[in-house]
Amino acid sequence: AISRIENSAGSIRFSTLERYARAIGWQLSLALHPPR
């Protein structure tokens, strides 16, 4: 899964990014905003 992230190969799951972030000691957050 990490190689897919690094190679930008299509869609990956948010949970995969979340696990990767946790593994490197970071926290992943997602924000949605209405258009301005």
C-alpha positions in Angstrom: 0.0 0.0 0.0 2.8 2.4 0.8 4.4 1.9 -2.6 1.0 2.9 -4.2 1.1 6.1 -2.1 4.6 6.9 -3.2 3.9 6.1 -6.8 0.6 8.0 -6.9 -1.1 5.0 -8.4 -4.8 5.7 -8.5 -7.1 5.8 -5.5 -6.1 4.5 -2.0 -8.3 4.2 1.0 -8.4 6.9 3.7 -7.8 4.2 6.3 -4.6 3.3 4.5 -3.3 6.9 4.7 -4.4 7.0 8.4 -2.4 3.8 9.2 0.6 5.2 7.3 0.4 8.5 9.2 0.1 6.7 12.6 3.1 4.5 11.7 5.3 7.6 11.2 4.0 9.3 14.3 1.7 11.8 12.5 -2.0 12.4 12.6 -4.1 12.6 9.5 -7.1 14.9 9.3 -9.6 15.6 6.6 -11.6 18.8 6.3 -14.5 19.8 4.0 -15.3 23.4 3.3 -18.1 24.9 1.2 -17.0 26.8 -1.9 -16.4 30.5 -1.5 
